[in-house]
């Protein structure tokens, strides 16, 4: 048994001082506030491990390379397609390993990887049809992070349009072929295999309906209403909003996470509430791509669960994602205090939408995921521990324990030099 003594810890009932957390076999066996210092000392404030609900690991190679000339989401997408053409299983493994190490350094102990880069350029399957997915699973294991591989169904290049040339890597041709490939994945104890619909424009209605009947019990995610153009095209093709189409197909429900939900309309919010669908916001990416601001407070007020993701990994910092939800609401409402710190931390640690319901809290029986933030940096010095969500950044994290393993110590990943790894592989990709 291991004992971690936290100077401050954020427990389900709120911040507490001098907390001893006992761990055995990767799980928390006891939590004792007001304990004398003993065991391994964690100075600062210790939070539950963060859940990154939405990631595209390979987009990390676009960081700092897509801003010249402005443009829109749709012009950015062309650069993303060009990058996708350069990746093979080995380079994807190396890139993802560096990305996931960066995430662990930022306190993320579980990532939802929205995976659609399946095949070789031109759409030819690899000898192992899951070579790209297995590369992601192995990269996560090596970086010390749990992964939910959200293997993505991608069948069309738009409403009633075939896949474009760059998209052929993403498609399996049919739902049946997708199901057959996904069944051959080997997840391992650190991984869960979920499913995803890329978007309503990328999967025909009949396939969405059949998909909804084929993924029961798995976490399922979908890009939803990220762009106004998607909403308009869906209305032209189906006479309804994307949310209404998902409801008609039977996909809305407690196992579904709708990513972005930026441009909801009509009674979309009521459909999401009634079905108990989770919504995942990715504020730094939505801001970077000029997508717009989603209705976070309106969703929360009717009881819809919120989670957070780093999406394109333009920034990997869950504090920044959480703060952005609050700050964007302030800009829209011209009022402060739209979300409490407790609400934001809950969104940062919502592991159940990734199939890990036993994580995300410092409590007996939960997975031993602990993230310690220094209270002695230039950003955090002098703050009250309860204000850490509003003051800290990923750079203030000193220690990360995931499933009882001490992966980050004194701000360093014990196994991977993420900066060196990313610099090397990204340099090769853009040669």
C-alpha positions in Angstrom: 0.0 0.0 0.0 1.1 3.6 -0.8 0.2 6.7 1.0 0.1 10.1 -0.6 -0.2 13.1 1.8 -1.7 16.1 0.0 -1.2 19.6 1.6 -4.6 20.4 0.1 -7.0 18.1 -1.8 -10.2 18.7 -3.7 -12.6 16.0 -2.3 -16.2 15.4 -3.5 -17.4 17.6 -0.7 -14.9 20.4 -1.6 -11.3 21.4 -0.8 -9.8 20.0 2.4 -6.4 20.4 4.1 -3.8 17.7 5.1 -5.4 14.8 3.3 -3.8 11.3 3.4 -4.8 9.2 0.4 -4.1 5.5 0.7 -3.7 3.5 -2.5 -3.5 -0.2 -3.3 -3.7 -2.0 -6.7 -4.3 1.3 -8.4 -7.3 2.3 -6.3 -8.0 4.6 -3.4 -8.6 2.6 -0.2 -8.8 5.4 2.3 -9.1 9.2 2.4 -8.2 10.9 5.7 -8.5 14.7 5.9 -6.6 16.4 8.8 -3.9 13.7 8.8 -0.3 14.4 9.9 2.3 14.4 7.1 3.5 11.0 6.1 4.1 8.9 3.1 4.9 10.7 -0.2 4.3 14.4 0.2 2.3 16.4 -2.5 2.8 20.1 -1.9 0.1 22.3 -3.3 -3.5 21.4 -4.1 -4.3 17.9 -5.4 -7.2 17.4 -7.8 -8.7 14.3 -9.4 -7.2 13.3 -12.8 -8.6 15.1 -15.7 -10.6 13.6 -18.6 -9.9 14.8 -22.1 -13.2 13.9 -23.7 -12.2 14.8 -27.3 -8.9 14.6 -29.0 -7.5 14.2 -32.5 -3.9 13.4 -31.7 -2.5 13.9 -35.2 -3.8 17.5 -35.3 -1.1 18.4 -32.8 1.3 18.6 -35.8 -0.6 21.6 -37.1 0.0 23.7 -34.0 1.4 27.1 -35.0 1.3 26.2 -38.7 -2.2 27.1 -39.9 -2.7 30.8 -38.9 -1.2 32.7 -41.9 -3.8 33.9 -44.3 -6.8 33.6 -42.0 -9.6 31.6 -43.5 -12.3 29.4 -41.9 -12.8 26.0 -40.5 -13.2 24.7 -44.1 -9.8 26.2 -45.3 -8.1 24.9 -42.1 -9.5 21.4 -43.0 -7.5 21.3 -46.2 -4.3 21.7 -44.2 -5.5 18.9 -41.9 -6.1 16.6 -44.9 -2.6 17.3 -46.2 -1.1 16.3 -42.9 -3.2 13.1 -42.7 -1.8 12.0 -46.0 1.8 12.0 -44.5 1.1 9.7 -41.6 1.8 5.9 -41.4 1.5 3.6 -38.4 5.0 4.2 -37.1 4.9 8.0 -37.4 1.4 8.1 -36.0 2.6 6.0 -33.0 5.5 8.3 -32.3 3.4 11.5 -32.7 0.6 10.2 -30.5 3.1 9.0 -27.9 4.5 12.6 -27.6 1.0 14.1 -27.6 -0.2 11.7 -24.9 2.9 12.4 -22.8 2.1 16.1 -23.1 -1.4 15.4 -21.9 -0.2 13.5 -18.9 2.1 16.4 -18.0 -1.1 18.6 -18.2 -2.9 16.3 -15.6 -4.9 14.3 -18.1 -5.3 10.7 -17.0 -7.8 9.5 -19.7 -8.2 10.6 -23.3 -11.1 10.1 -25.7 -9.4 9.7 -29.1 -11.8 10.4 -31.9 -10.1 8.1 -34.4 -10.9 8.2 -38.1 -7.4 7.9 -39.8 -7.8 4.2 -40.4 -6.3 3.2 -43.7 -3.3 3.9 -46.0 -3.4 6.8 -48.5 -6.0 6.1 -51.1 -8.1 4.0 -48.7 -6.1 0.8 -49.0 -6.3 -1.2 -45.7 -3.0 -2.1 -44.0 -2.2 -5.7 -43.6 -3.4 -5.2 -40.1 -6.6 -3.2 -40.8 -6.3 -1.7 -37.3 -2.7 -0.7 -37.5 -3.4 3.0 -36.9 -5.8 2.3 -34.0 -3.4 -0.1 -32.4 -0.6 2.5 -32.7 -2.8 4.9 -30.7 -3.5 2.3 -28.0 0.2 1.4 -27.7 1.1 5.1 -27.6 -1.3 5.7 -24.7 0.1 2.7 -22.8 3.7 4.0 -23.2 2.7 7.5 -22.1 0.9 6.2 -19.0 -2.6 7.4 -19.9 -5.9 5.5 -20.3 -7.5 5.8 -23.7 -11.0 5.4 -25.0 -10.5 4.7 -28.7 -13.6 6.3 -30.3 -13.3 4.4 -33.6 -15.2 6.5 -36.1 -17.6 5.6 -38.8 -17.0 7.8 -41.9 -18.8 6.9 -45.1 -19.5 10.1 -47.1 -17.9 13.4 -48.1 -21.0 15.3 -47.4 -24.8 14.9 -47.8 -25.2 12.7 -50.9 -21.6 13.0 -51.8 -18.9 10.4 -52.1 -15.7 10.6 -50.1 -13.1 13.0 -51.4 -9.6 11.8 -52.2 -8.1 12.7 -48.9 -11.1 11.2 -47.0 -10.7 7.7 -48.5 -8.3 6.9 -45.6 -11.2 7.5 -43.2 -13.8 5.3 -44.7 -14.6 1.5 -44.5 -17.2 1.5 -47.2 -20.1 0.3 -45.1 -21.3 0.0 -41.6 -20.8 -3.8 -41.8 -17.1 -3.4 -42.8 -16.6 -0.9 -40.0 -18.1 -3.2 -37.4 -16.0 -6.1 -38.7 -12.8 -4.1 -38.4 -13.6 -2.7 -34.9 -14.3 -6.1 -33.5 -10.6 -7.1 -34.2 -9.2 -4.3 -32.0 -7.2 -5.4 -28.9 -7.7 -2.8 -26.3 -5.7 -4.0 -23.3 -6.5 -3.1 -19.6 -5.7 0.6 -20.1 -8.1 1.0 -23.1 -11.8 1.0 -23.9 -13.1 0.7 -27.5 -16.0 3.0 -28.2 -17.6 4.2 -31.4 -18.3 7.5 -33.1 -20.3 8.9 -36.0 -18.0 11.6 -37.5 -21.0 13.9 -38.2 -24.4 13.7 -39.8 -22.8 14.9 -43.1 -20.3 12.0 -43.1 -22.8 9.1 -42.4 -26.1 8.6 -44.2 -29.3 8.5 -42.2 -29.9 4.8 -42.6 -26.4 4.0 -41.5 -26.8 6.2 -38.4 -29.9 4.3 -37.5 -28.2 0.9 -37.9 -25.1 2.2 -36.0 -27.4 3.2 -33.1 -28.5 -0.4 -32.8 -25.0 -1.8 -33.0 -23.1 0.0 -30.2 -25.2 -0.5 -27.1 -23.2 -0.4 -23.9 -20.2 1.4 -25.5 -19.4 5.1 -25.2 -20.4 6.8 -28.4 -19.5 10.3 -29.6 -20.4 12.5 -32.6 -19.4 16.0 -33.9 -22.7 18.0 -33.7 -23.5 21.3 -35.2 -20.0 22.6 -35.1 -20.6 24.8 -38.2 -23.6 26.8 -39.4 -23.0 25.4 -42.9 -23.6 21.8 -41.5 -26.9 22.9 -40.0 -28.1 24.5 -43.3 -27.0 21.5 -45.4 -28.8 19.1 -43.0 -32.0 21.1 -43.2 -31.8 21.0 -47.0 -31.1 17.2 -47.1 -33.3 16.1 -44.2 -35.7 18.9 -43.3 -34.4 19.1 -39.7 -31.4 20.0 -37.6 -28.6 17.6 -36.9 -29.8 17.0 -33.4 -33.3 16.3 -34.7 -31.8 13.8 -37.2 -29.9 12.0 -34.4 -33.1 11.8 -32.4 -34.9 10.4 -35.4 -32.2 7.8 -35.8 -32.3 6.7 -32.2 -28.7 7.8 -31.4 -29.4 10.4 -28.7 -29.1 8.9 -25.2 -27.0 8.6 -22.0 -24.2 6.7 -23.8 -23.8 9.5 -26.3 -21.5 12.6 -26.1 -22.3 15.4 -28.6 -19.1 17.3 -29.3 -19.2 21.0 -29.9 -23.0 21.6 -30.1 -22.1 25.2 -31.0 -25.0 26.1 -33.2 -28.0 24.4 -31.6 -31.4 25.7 -32.8 -35.1 25.3 -32.0 -35.8 22.6 -29.5 -32.3 20.9 -29.9 -31.5 21.6 -26.2 -34.7 20.0 -25.0 -33.9 16.9 -27.1 -30.4 16.7 -25.6 -31.8 17.2 -22.1 -34.6 14.6 -22.5 -32.3 12.0 -23.8 -29.6 12.6 -21.1 -27.0 13.1 -23.8 -23.6 14.6 -22.6 -22.2 17.6 -24.4 -18.4 18.1 -24.8 -17.1 21.6 -25.3 -13.6 22.2 -26.8 -13.3 26.0 -26.3 -9.7 26.5 -27.4 -10.2 24.7 -30.7 -13.6 26.3 -31.2 -12.0 29.6 -30.7 -8.9 28.8 -32.9 -11.1 27.7 -35.8 -13.6 30.6 -35.3 -16.4 28.2 -34.9 -18.5 30.3 -32.5 -19.6 30.1 -28.9 -21.8 27.3 -27.7 -24.7 27.7 -25.2 -22.8 26.2 -22.2 -24.9 27.9 -19.5 -28.2 27.2 -21.2 -27.3 23.5 -21.4 -26.1 23.3 -17.8 -29.2 25.1 -16.5 -31.4 22.3 -17.8 -29.2 19.6 -16.3 -27.2 18.5 -19.3 -23.8 17.2 -18.3 -20.8 19.0 -19.7 -17.3 17.6 -20.5 -14.2 19.2 -22.0 -11.8 18.2 -24.7 -8.6 19.6 -26.3 -9.8 18.5 -29.8 -7.1 19.8 -32.3 -4.6 20.0 -29.5 -3.7 23.6 -30.5 -3.4 23.9 -26.7 -3.2 21.1 -24.2 -4.4 22.7 -20.9 -7.6 21.6 -19.2 -7.5 24.7 -16.9 -7.6 26.8 -20.1 -10.5 24.8 -21.5 -12.5 25.1 -18.2 -11.8 28.8 -17.8 -12.8 29.5 -21.4 -16.3 28.1 -20.8 -16.7 30.6 -18.0 -15.1 33.5 -19.8 -16.9 33.0 -23.0 -20.2 33.0 -21.0 -19.1 36.3 -19.4 -18.6 37.9 -22.8 -22.0 36.8 -24.1 -24.0 37.6 -20.9 -21.9 40.6 -19.6 -22.1 38.9 -16.2 -19.4 37.2 -14.1 -19.7 34.0 -12.2 -21.6 32.0 -14.8 -20.1 28.7 -13.6 -18.8 27.8 -10.1 -15.4 26.3 -9.7 -17.1 23.0 -8.7 -19.0 22.9 -11.9 -15.9 23.6 -14.0 -13.9 20.9 -12.1 -16.7 18.4 -12.7 -16.5 19.1 -16.4 -12.7 18.7 -16.3 -13.0 15.3 -14.6 -16.0 13.7 -16.3 -14.6 10.3 -17.1 -17.9 8.4 -17.3 -18.5 9.8 -20.8 -15.4 7.9 -21.8 -16.5 4.6 -20.2 -14.5 5.0 -17.0 -17.2 5.7 -14.4 -14.9 4.7 -11.6 -12.5 7.7 -12.1 -12.7 11.4 -11.6 -12.9 11.8 -7.8 -10.7 11.4 -4.8 -12.8 8.9 -2.9 -12.6 5.3 -1.6 -13.0 2.8 -4.4 -12.1 5.3 -7.2 -9.1 4.9 -9.5 -6.1 6.5 -7.9 -5.7 9.5 -10.3 -4.2 12.5 -8.6 -3.0 15.7 -10.1 -1.0 18.1 -7.9 -0.8 21.8 -8.7 1.9 24.0 -7.1 0.7 27.0 -5.1 4.2 28.6 -5.3 4.5 29.6 -9.0 4.2 33.1 -10.3 0.7 32.3 -11.4 -0.6 30.6 -8.2 1.4 32.2 -5.4 -1.0 33.6 -2.8 -4.2 32.2 -4.1 -6.7 30.4 -2.0 -6.7 26.6 -3.0 -10.3 26.9 -3.9 -9.4 29.3 -6.7 -7.0 27.0 -8.5 -9.3 26.5 -11.5 -9.2 30.2 -12.2 -5.5 30.8 -11.7 -3.4 27.7 -12.6 -2.2 26.5 -16.0 -0.8 23.1 -17.0 2.7 24.4 -16.4 1.9 24.6 -12.7 1.3 20.8 -12.4 4.1 19.1 -10.5 2.9 15.5 -10.0 0.5 13.2 -11.8 -0.5 9.8 -10.5 -2.6 7.6 -12.8 -4.0 4.3 -11.7 -1.6 4.5 -8.7 1.5 5.0 -10.9 3.5 8.1 -10.4 4.0 9.2 -14.0 4.9 12.9 -13.6 7.2 13.9 -10.7 8.5 17.4 -10.1 7.0 18.5 -13.4 8.8 15.8 -15.5 7.4 12.8 -17.2 9.3 9.8 -15.9 9.5 7.9 -19.2 9.2 10.3 -22.2 10.7 13.6 -23.1 7.6 14.9 -24.8 9.2 18.0 -26.2 12.1 16.1 -27.9 9.7 13.4 -29.2 7.3 15.9 -30.7 10.0 18.1 -32.2 11.6 15.1 -34.0 8.5 13.5 -35.4 6.8 16.7 -36.4 10.0 17.9 -38.1 10.0 14.7 -40.1 6.4 15.0 -41.1 6.9 18.5 -42.5 10.2 17.9 -44.3 
